[in-house]
Amino acid sequence: MRLTDLDCERTFALLGPGFSLAGDHLLITDLISVSSHPKLVYVPYEGTASTALLFDGTSQRLANVELDAESVSIDADLACAGYEQTVERIRDSIAAGDVYEVCLTARAKLPKVSGPQLVATLCRRGVPKFFAWVRLPDGSELVSASPELLFAIEGRTVRTEPMKGTARRGAERELETSAKERAELAMITDLLRNDLTPVCKPRSVRVVNARRFIRLPYAIQAVSDVAGELLPDVGPLEVLAALHPGGSVTGAPKHAAMELIAALEGSPRGAYCGALGVCAEERATFSLLIRTASRCSTGWVYGVGGAIVWDSEPAKEIEEIHLKLGALR
């Protein structure tokens, strides 16, 4: 399959190796809306599981995808004016006891490159585990280079891998020893453990791994592993309802953090920080749509952000979002 051939299709979802049990790319074409038993599920950040878009379509696994478009130099226009002041406002809310972690994001405007060019750019140093290029029947389009699993179901076991804590390549020791970065992940791990509890058998939810590291071409990220055994009659949409939006893009306590995010961020997140999932028999895999661009009238909008805690330093938070823009460079 060549990217330029796929670009001629009206609707499709090209998904990376993390969505497939075999580790191949998965392609679903001719997407049609359904009310139950979907192959593909999509919900933007501001949506809910009850309003998620459900699709069926023609699916196939692809061993290889030809990146026949050239990667391009993308000049991202990051709209982060006032970001440092907003960090301080969040710290004030933490001091007041309203929240203890808030995931603040900003938007970068990208030029009018083609879908294949953007895909080739994001994948030029390797295909991200939860890569996705999706064009929906309503014409909306997104490209995601997400490395983060929101949740996966295999049989009756559900697992989630919250990601929180970032360092530049070569600074793993700095990430490993940072009390701030460790606290960021610990708080979100506890949040995800609590979010899973209502859909799992009593006392089955456990933290399998409190902290490990993922090495990306542009950064190192810390993740944890949380798992549980699902209650009878609980399926992917019920788990989505329990977890969405993912705790690693909201903060904690979740509802208080989301209220503060709505008040402080200047625009909706949309696809960015939403969820995208594939369902197949007794398996389901949902990615958290970070490192994600949505097509707009002027090109693309790309979201980027990070967690703010009490000991966050505004200047370093700006450095972190520029580090995460490295996926485009």
C-alpha positions in Angstrom: 0.0 0.0 0.0 1.4 3.4 -1.0 0.4 6.5 0.9 -0.4 8.4 -2.3 -2.8 5.7 -3.4 -4.5 5.8 0.0 -4.9 9.5 -0.3 -7.4 9.0 -3.1 -9.8 7.1 -0.9 -12.8 8.9 0.5 -12.7 7.3 4.0 -10.1 5.2 5.7 -8.1 4.5 8.8 -4.5 3.4 8.4 -3.2 2.3 11.8 0.2 1.4 13.2 1.6 -1.8 14.6 0.3 -1.3 18.1 -3.3 -1.8 17.0 -2.6 -5.2 15.5 -1.9 -8.5 17.4 0.5 -9.5 14.6 2.3 -6.1 14.7 1.4 -5.3 11.1 -0.3 -2.1 9.9 -4.1 -2.3 9.8 -6.2 -0.6 7.1 -9.9 -0.1 7.3 -11.6 1.5 4.3 -15.1 2.4 3.2 -16.0 3.5 6.8 -19.7 3.5 7.5 -21.4 4.6 10.7 -22.9 1.8 12.9 -24.7 1.8 16.2 -23.1 -1.4 17.7 -20.2 -3.9 17.1 -17.8 -1.3 15.6 -14.4 -2.1 14.1 -13.3 1.5 14.7 -14.2 3.9 17.5 -13.3 7.6 17.6 -14.1 10.2 20.3 -12.5 13.7 20.5 -11.4 15.1 23.8 -14.6 17.1 24.4 -16.8 14.1 23.5 -18.0 11.2 25.7 -18.2 7.5 25.2 -21.9 7.8 24.6 -21.3 10.2 21.7 -18.3 8.3 20.3 -18.3 7.7 16.5 -18.6 4.0 15.7 -17.6 2.6 12.3 -17.5 -0.6 10.3 -15.6 -1.0 7.1 -13.5 -3.3 5.0 -10.3 -4.3 6.9 -7.0 -5.9 6.0 -3.6 -6.2 7.6 -0.6 -4.9 5.7 2.9 -6.1 6.3 4.4 -3.0 4.7 3.3 0.6 3.9 5.3 2.4 1.3 6.2 6.0 2.4 6.3 7.2 -1.2 5.8 10.8 -0.2 8.8 12.9 0.8 9.2 14.0 4.4 9.2 17.8 4.6 10.6 20.5 6.9 7.6 21.6 8.9 7.7 25.0 10.5 5.4 24.8 13.5 3.9 28.1 14.6 3.4 27.4 18.3 0.8 29.6 20.0 2.0 29.7 23.5 1.8 33.4 24.4 1.0 33.6 28.1 1.8 30.0 28.7 4.2 30.7 31.6 1.6 33.0 33.3 -1.0 30.2 32.9 1.4 27.8 34.6 1.6 30.2 37.5 -2.3 30.3 37.7 -2.3 26.5 37.9 0.2 26.6 40.7 -2.0 29.0 42.5 -4.9 26.5 42.2 -2.7 23.8 43.5 -1.7 25.9 46.5 -5.4 26.5 47.1 -6.0 22.8 47.2 -8.3 22.8 44.2 -6.1 20.4 42.1 -2.7 18.8 42.4 -1.8 18.2 38.7 -3.1 19.8 35.5 -2.1 18.8 32.0 -1.9 22.1 30.1 -1.7 22.2 26.3 -1.1 24.6 23.5 -1.6 24.5 19.7 0.9 24.7 16.9 -0.2 25.7 13.4 1.3 23.7 10.6 1.3 24.6 6.9 -0.8 23.1 4.1 1.3 19.9 3.6 -0.5 16.9 2.2 -1.6 14.0 4.3 1.1 11.7 2.8 3.8 14.3 3.4 2.8 14.7 7.1 2.7 11.0 7.6 6.1 10.5 5.9 7.5 13.3 8.2 6.2 11.8 11.4 7.3 8.3 10.4 10.7 9.1 8.9 12.6 7.8 11.9 10.3 4.8 12.4 6.6 4.3 12.6 5.2 5.2 16.1 3.5 2.3 17.9 0.0 3.9 17.7 0.4 5.8 14.5 -2.9 6.6 12.8 -4.0 8.4 9.6 -7.7 8.7 9.6 -10.2 10.3 7.2 -13.8 10.1 8.4 -17.0 10.2 6.3 -17.7 13.8 7.3 -14.3 14.8 5.7 -12.5 15.4 9.0 -8.9 14.1 9.0 -6.2 13.5 11.6 -2.7 12.1 11.6 -1.3 10.8 14.9 2.2 9.8 16.0 1.0 8.7 19.4 3.2 6.5 21.5 0.6 6.1 24.3 -1.9 3.3 24.9 -5.1 4.4 26.5 -6.2 0.8 27.2 -6.2 -2.7 25.7 -8.5 -5.6 26.3 -7.5 -9.2 25.8 -10.1 -11.7 26.9 -11.3 -10.4 30.2 -8.1 -8.6 31.1 -7.8 -4.8 30.7 -4.6 -2.9 30.9 -3.6 0.8 30.6 -0.2 2.4 30.2 -0.4 6.1 31.5 2.6 8.2 30.2 3.9 11.0 32.3 7.4 12.3 32.5 9.6 13.5 29.6 13.3 14.1 29.0 15.5 14.8 26.0 17.4 11.9 24.4 20.4 11.0 26.5 18.9 12.4 29.8 17.4 9.2 31.1 19.3 9.4 34.4 17.9 12.9 34.9 14.4 11.7 34.3 14.9 8.6 36.5 16.1 10.7 39.5 13.7 13.6 39.2 11.3 13.7 42.1 9.0 16.0 40.1 8.8 13.7 37.1 8.3 10.7 39.4 5.4 12.4 41.2 3.7 13.3 37.9 3.5 9.7 36.9 2.6 8.4 40.4 -0.4 10.7 40.6 -1.7 9.8 37.2 -1.1 6.1 37.8 -3.2 6.3 41.0 -5.9 8.1 39.0 -6.0 5.4 36.3 -6.2 2.7 39.0 -9.2 4.4 40.4 -10.8 5.0 37.0 -10.5 1.3 36.2 -11.9 0.1 39.5 -15.7 0.5 38.7 -15.4 -1.7 35.6 -13.2 -4.4 37.1 -13.8 -7.2 39.6 -13.2 -6.2 43.2 -9.5 -6.2 44.2 -8.4 -7.2 40.7 -6.9 -3.8 39.7 -3.2 -3.7 40.3 -0.1 -1.7 39.4 2.0 -4.2 37.5 4.9 -1.8 36.9 5.1 1.5 38.7 7.6 3.0 36.3 9.5 2.1 33.1 10.9 4.1 30.2 10.1 4.3 26.5 12.8 5.7 24.2 11.5 7.7 21.2 13.6 9.3 18.5 13.2 12.7 20.0 12.6 12.1 23.7 12.4 9.6 26.6 9.1 9.1 28.3 8.1 7.4 31.6 5.1 5.1 31.7 3.5 2.7 34.2 1.4 -0.4 33.7 -2.0 -0.9 35.4 -4.2 -4.0 34.8 -7.5 -5.5 36.1 -10.1 -8.2 35.3 -13.2 -6.9 33.8 -16.7 -7.4 35.3 -19.1 -9.6 33.3 -20.8 -7.7 30.5 -18.2 -4.9 30.5 -16.9 -4.3 27.0 -14.7 -1.7 25.2 -17.3 1.1 25.3 -17.8 0.7 29.0 -14.1 0.9 29.6 -13.9 3.9 27.3 -16.6 5.6 29.4 -14.6 4.9 32.6 -11.3 6.2 31.2 -12.0 9.0 28.7 -10.5 11.5 28.7 -7.3 9.8 29.6 -5.9 10.9 33.0 -2.5 11.6 31.6 -4.0 14.5 29.5 -6.3 15.9 32.2 -4.6 15.8 35.6 -6.0 15.1 39.0 -8.5 15.2 40.5 -9.8 14.6 37.0 -13.1 16.7 37.0 -11.5 19.6 38.8 -8.5 19.5 36.4 -10.9 19.4 33.4 -12.8 22.4 34.6 -9.6 24.4 35.0 -8.4 23.3 31.5 -11.7 24.5 30.0 -11.2 27.9 31.7 -7.6 28.3 30.8 -7.1 26.9 27.3 -8.0 29.2 24.5 -9.5 26.6 22.1 -11.0 23.1 22.1 -8.6 20.2 21.8 -10.7 18.2 19.4 -9.0 15.1 18.1 -5.9 15.9 20.1 -6.1 14.1 23.5 -9.1 12.1 22.2 -9.2 8.4 21.8 -9.0 6.0 18.8 -9.8 2.3 19.1 -10.0 -0.9 17.1 -12.3 -3.7 18.3 -12.1 -7.3 17.1 -13.8 -10.2 18.9 -12.4 -10.4 22.4 -9.7 -7.8 21.8 -9.7 -4.0 21.7 -6.9 -1.5 21.5 -7.4 2.3 22.1 -4.7 4.9 21.7 -4.6 8.2 23.4 -4.3 10.8 20.6 -1.3 12.8 21.7 1.3 14.0 19.1 -1.8 14.5 16.8 -2.6 16.9 14.0 -6.1 17.7 12.7 -6.6 19.2 9.2 -8.1 22.6 9.1 -8.8 25.3 6.5 -5.3 26.8 6.8 -3.3 23.5 7.1 -3.1 21.5 10.2 -3.4 22.1 14.0 -1.0 20.1 16.2 -1.5 19.8 20.0 1.3 19.7 22.5 1.5 20.1 26.3 2.7 18.8 29.6 1.7 18.2 33.2 1.9 21.1 35.7 2.5 20.3 39.4 3.5 22.5 42.3 7.2 22.4 41.6 6.8 23.0 37.9 9.1 25.8 36.6 7.3 27.8 33.8 10.4 28.1 31.6 11.1 24.4 31.8 7.5 23.6 30.9 8.0 25.7 27.7 11.2 23.6 27.0 9.2 20.4 27.4 6.5 21.4 24.8 9.3 22.3 22.3 10.9 19.0 23.0 7.6 17.2 22.1 7.5 19.2 18.9 10.5 17.2 18.0 8.2 14.5 16.5 7.7 17.0 13.6 11.4 17.8 13.1 
